[in-house]
Amino acid sequence: MKQNWLHYLIFGAAITAPVHSAEGTRGLEFAEAVRALIEPKPSIQGADPDWFFLVKELRHLSLGRFWERPWEEVAANKSNPVETMQEFHRQLEEKGIRLLLVPVPAKTSLYPEKLLTGFQPGVVLAIAPFLEEIRKAGIDVLDLEPVLLEAQKADSEIPLYCRQDAHFSPRTIELIAEFIAKSLAVTEPAPGGQFVVSEPETLSISGDQIEGSEWEGKVDPEPLSVRFVSQQGTRGVKPDPASPVLLLGDSHTLVFHSGKEDGMHCHGAGLVDHLAARLGFAPDLVGVRGSGMIQARKQLFYKSSATPGYWVGKQVVIWLFSVREFTQSTDRPVAIPLER
């Protein structure tokens, strides 16, 4: 595909991932098409006019097999993210705490046809080879892409990602909560107890790709099917700092949990809520609207340093953030201790 002037404006010299075999060629074509599509603004409207996409995520996807090239070329902060993850893993390991890394797949990897006509689900280059590199570094990783692709194939009526928002949908939150619970050897929802999951309700949102954009006020709100979690009769789960499980990460840990006033649409239907319903107890939560790799760890440092004995009893840290963090984070890695 011919490179256009916009590609050079944004990316400079042409970026083409090496092709080692015929396998994945269509995925590389998708990455190339994305590069030609990106404009210098926060979000764009897809080929399907009801769908909107975060440009920062598209920049990540446009790099193709980013892990096969020097990090100085592909990472916005010029650094290898695996080294940052290894540092955190070692710190937790010294305290006998398990780290479970849960990268959130790109919206476009599940819905490429909504962005560009002619591309189907499953064509976008899988991130599995890079996740395997992380596993070889000693870190437990959950690969959500196959799980979500299978769920999409089984039921394409309920979207896995919000059409107007950069975040996953309430349906995906429940799927991820179930997947994480199984990885922690909790295979069935906790019966009874203090957490109750509601019947599906309809929630209307104006997503973060619409608000403040040229499309604000021009598109109808997006309806979503959502199930709320109540704790002892009150909607929403209160994170527990003394919990053995900590959910750490970017705004994917906050969406549908921290409320409309925080730009996260509602209370009581986020990942921490549905994890509590699955586990039978409330996890702790450290979530940020920023870098899930660097800023989230800084907030964790502040919280643990201000809470005597914070790490006592901790068993698992679930570290969840968007895959775009691997290449698009502009935060320079710095040494971040667990506590003072």
N, C-alpha and C positions, 0 to 999 in steps of 0.2 A: 504494500500500500504506500502510495506517495506521501512523504512527509509534508505537512503544510506549514505555513509561516507561524501559526499559533503554537505548534509543537516546539519550534526553536525558541520562540519568545519565552515559553515557560520552562523548557527543559534544557535549552542550549543544544549541544551536539546530539546527534541521534543516539538513542539508547535501544539496543537490540539484544535480548538475552540469547545466549548460544543455543542452537538446536542440535541435540545429540542423536535424535532419531525422528522418524516420522510421527511417533507418539507425542501428543501435546502440541502439534503444529497449529491446530485450530485454536488452542488456548493462547498461543503466541499471537495469532492473528487478532484475537480479542484484545489483548494487551496493546497491540499496535493501534487498533481502532479507538481504544480509550484515549491513548495519547493524542490522537488527532481531534478528539472531541472536547477535551478539557479547556475551560475558559478561566481567566483569572478572576474568579469570584467564588464565594463560599459554596454554592450549590448550583446544580443544573437540573433542568427538566429532562426526563428520559424520553425515548421514542414513544413510550406509553405516557401520555400527558398527565396521568394521575400519579405518576411516580417521580420522586425527586431524590437526588443523590448528592452526597457530600464530596466535594472536589478533592479534599485531602485524602479521602479513601480511594478515589479514582487514581490519584497520583501514585499511591502505593501499588494498586493493581497494575498500573501501566508499566511497572518495572519488571513484570514477568518473574523469572526465577532469580529474584534479588539475591538470594543466599549464595549464588554461584559467582558473584562479582565482588570486588573489593568494597568494604563498608564505607570507605571514603567517598565512593562514587554514588552509592545508593541510599545511604542513611543521611537524613537531614542534619543530624548531629555528628556525622562522620565516625560514629562509634559502633562497635559490635554489641548488640543487645544481649547476646548470650553471656558475655562477661558480667554484665549487671545482674542477670538472673542467677548466675553461679555464685556471686557474692552473697546475695540474699539467701540462697539455698544453704550455703555453708554456715551462715549466721544462725539460721533456724535449726539446722542439723546439730549444731553444738549444744542446743537446748533440748534436743530430742523431739523437735517439732517437724512434722511432715509438711512439705510444700507441694501443693497441687496447682499447677499452672493450667489455666483455662482461657486460651485465646479465643476471642469472639470473631467468627468468620465475617468477611466483608459482605455487606448487603448485596452487592453486585454479583458476588460469586454464587448466590442462590437465585438471583433474578437478572441474569445478563440480558435476557430478551426484553426486559422492561427499559433497559438503558439503550440497547442497540438491537435493531431488528436483524434477524438472521442468526442469532446466537442462542443456544438453548442451555438450560440448567445442566451442570456437569462439565461444561466446556472450559470454564475458567481454570487456569492452572492450580492444582491442589497444593496446599501449603504443607502437606504431609511430609515431604522430604526434609523440610526445614525443622519441623517438629521432631523428626527422628534425630536430627543433629542435637537438639536440646536434650532429648532423652539420653543420648550418648554422653552428655555432660553431667548426667546423674540426676536430672530433674524429672519428676512425674508430670506428664502432660496428658490432658484430655483433648482429643481431636474431635471437635464438634461438627466439622463439615460433613462427614459421612452420615452422621446421625440426622442432621437437618435435611440433607438431600433425600434421605430415605423417608423422612416425615413429609417432605414436600410431595414426593412421589405418591405416598399413601393417601394424602388429602391435600389437594391444591386449592381448596376453597377458602381456607383460613390462612391468611398470609403469615409468614414467619418473621417478616420485618414490616415495620410501619411504612406505608407508602410515602408519607409526608415528613418522616422523621428519620434521623440517622441511626436510631436504635432498633433493636429487635422488638418483636411484638409480644404481647402477654402470653400468647401460645408458646412461643419459644422459651420464655422465662420458665414456664412449667416443665418443658422438655429438658432444659438444662438443669433445673432443680432435681428432677428425677435421675438424670444421668450422674450428677455429682453424688447424690445420695447412694446410688448403687456402687459408685467407686469407693464410698466410705462404708460399704457393706450394710447399708440400710436399703433393703430391697422392696419394702412395702410402706405406704404412707402410715404414719403413726395413728392407730385407732383412737378415737375419742380425744381425751386430754384437753389441753387448754387452747388448741388451735383448731379452727373450723374454717373450711373452704366453702365459699358461697356458690350458688348456681351462677351460670354465666349471665352477665349483665352487659348492656351496650354503653360504651364510653365514647364520646366524640372529642377528638383532639384537633388542634392546629399545630402541626409538627414544627420542629426546630429548623427544618429546611424551608418553611413557609414564612414563619414570623420574622419580620424585619427584612424580607426579601421583596423582589419586584412582584411576587405572586400573592403577597398578603392582601386579603380582602377580595381576591379574585377567584379563589377556589373554595369549594365547600369543605367544612370540617370532615375529617376522616373518622368513620365509625369503626370501633374495635370491640371484639368480644373479650371480656375480661372477667376473671374470677378473683374475688377479694378474699383475703385471709383475716380472720378475726382472732384476737388473743384475749381469752377470758371475756368474751362478749363485746370487745372494743375493736373496731376495724383498724388493722395495721399491727405489725409486730414491733415491739420495742427491742432494739438490739441490746444484747447483754455483754458488757465488758468482761465479765467473769466466765463467759462461755468457752468451752474447749475448742470451738471452731470460730475462726475469723474469716470473714469475707472482705477482701481487699481489692481495690481497683478503681477504674474510671467511672464515668457516668452510667455505664451499663449496670453498675451495682445500685444506682440511685433511681433510675427511671421506673415509673409507676410505684415508687415507694416513698420518696421524700416530698411529694405533693405538687400540686399545680402552682402554688406560690413560689416554688423553687424551680419552675420550668420543667418539672418531671411528670406532669399530667394528672397524677392522683396519688393517694395514699393507699397502702395495704395490698398492692398487687405486684410488688417488685420481687427480685430474686431472694432477698433476705427473708421476705414474708413466706414465699413458697418453700424455701429451704427449711424454715422453721416447721412448716406443716409436714414436710417429709421426714425431718430428723426427730421431731417430737420435742425440740428445745430451740430457743432463739440463739442464732449465731451472733457474734459481735460484728460490727460493720465499720470499716474505714473506706469511704468512697469520696472521690474528688471529681470535679468538673474540669479536668485537665489531664495531664499525663498520668496514666495508670501505672507506669513503670517508675517514674521519678517522683512526681508530686505526691502520689499516694503513699509511697514509702516515707517521704518527709512527714506527712501528716501522721503516719503510724508512729514515727519517732517521737513527735510532739506528744501524742496521746499516751504512749507507753511511758515516757519520761515523767509525765504528770500524774501517772497512776501507779503508786507503789505496788509491787508484786504483780504487775500486769501480766507477765508471761507465765506466772505460776498456773499450772493446770491447762495451759494451751497445748493442743495436740495437733491441730491441722490449720494451715493458712491456705485458703482458696484464693488464688491470685488471678483475677479476671479482668481482661482489658482487650480492646480492639486490636486485631492483627495489624492495623495501620501503624500502631506504635513501633513496630519493628523497624520501619523505615522513615516515618514521618515525625517522630518526636524531635523537637528542637532543643529539648533540655539536655545539656551536657551531663553525662554520668559523673557523679561524685560519690565518694565513700559516705554511706549513710548507715550509722550504727543502729542497732535495734533499740537502744536506750542510752541514757546518759550514764 
